[in-house]
């Protein structure tokens, strides 16, 4: 099972959108993918938990975290091969770990904990809670947005992950994010490019 939670090695700039619910992660993921003409990795948990809610009228349970983590990494590894120099990830296993800790009194499955700390990314974009709360079947704790944001930022600090804080409107966030990502692209050599693979064939 642990192998299913590992990243496949690939020379690419990996960027994670990181933060609490309804803080603009998916919107920015799509913007960045268009900007860099690359792919973005959706949040596997959204479809998984929506289906669970539709079929069973149940929300996330402790037993769901490992299947969610496996599904997320399968998606990430698959889409990394189709990326053009940059891979935009709407979430990662560290985010899954934070949710487990916050909802289950600090508990995290050992396998999830290990993978969350071993998998690496070049940059985390921490999204602030100055966006409107958008209610849906899965989102909860609207009154605890600051508490959740703090938990996410603390995880980045504790585990020494490189991050920048994004606030403001969509345009401001995109400008800050692309400036940081462009710098990383310029500093890396021989980045994997799916478009180059097509030309070679």
Beta strands, then each sheet from edge to edge (+ up, - down):
strand 1: 13-18
strand 2: 40-41
strand 3: 86-89
strand 4: 123-127
strand 5: 163-166
sheet 1: 2+ 3+ 1+ 4+ 5+
end
